[in-house]
Amino acid sequence: MSIFDALSGNIGHFNSIAVPIYNDISRNTQKISSNPVEMTLFGVVALAGVAQQMVDLFFKPGPNSLIETIKQYDQEDMRNLYAIFMIWAVHDFINYMEINDDEFKNKLKQILNLQSDKFDYYFSRLAHSDEAPIGLEKLWKELILIIHDLPDTEENYLIFCREFSQKIGAAFQLLS
């Protein structure tokens, strides 16, 4: 963590926009999910295991961090980032665990507390297809729309794919 980032207010701004979204999603998860498996899936794996780590990847201080641009973002941007990562992770787990996707979709919609049209767009847009079951380029394109300071280069895409795949792999190990 850089002292410059702390003194410039970048870290404070990140915390002021990201922490309320994280807390809101955590509260909603506890209200919606009474089943321990669901709590694990939504709370530990998707939120702390994947979504939070991916948000941290982009904005926590460190090499290649976008923390210097954080003041261009607001809570809606953070909510959309969490939504994108959680929706993608839940699609992975729905496919892996063969669970009722309509039930999980409705619960996830309540947990994320997104506008209905935005949730429906992300959920349908980020669905895996038979042609490209992984399809991380869809996820990447949605991220670039939000994180506009991240250059859409092949190198950045490959780094993102590697990091995201590692986070999803670790989440699957937690479930096993």
Secondary structure, 3 states (H helix, E strand, C coil): CCHHHHHHCHHHHHHHHHHHHHHHHHHHHHHHCCCHHHHHHHHHHHHHHHHHHHHHHHHCCCCCCCHHHHHHCCHHHHHHHHHHHHHHHHHHHHHHHCCCHHHHHHHHHHHHCCCHHHHHHHHHHCCCCCCCCCCHHHHHHHHHHHCCCCCCCHHHHHHHHHHHHHHHHHHHHHHC
